[in-house]
Amino acid sequence: MMQKARVHLFKERSLFYVTFSTSKQAKREKDWLFQLDPVYFIAILGFVHDEAEEIQKFRRNVALRNQDGQLFFDRLYFEFLQMPLFTKQEHELETHFDKWLYFL
């Protein structure tokens, strides 16, 4: 997903989108089969989504974890790329990923 402008309740909207990919996987046979394939939500943002400046990061990876920080579910991931926080100059590009982001 490419999101240029800030939208109200963006986190909720992101979760709403992944529910479609998740819910469509369940197969109803004699019993429901809930063996789910991984779902990845990748958002390339044209704005800074992190509210507090001290926690702002260009790349934010989100996974569902329990209160002890252990991974609760290993098949649902969110990746947010906040493009205004990508500040590398052309001479600083090291990886193919850096070059791809610079191109964007």
Buried (B, 14 or more C-beta within 10 A) or exposed (E): EEBEEEEEEBEEEBEEEBEEBBEEEEEEEEEEEEEBEEBEBEBBBEBBBBEEEEEBEBEBEEEEEEEEEEEEEEBBBBBBBBBEBEEEEEEEBEEEEBEEBEEE
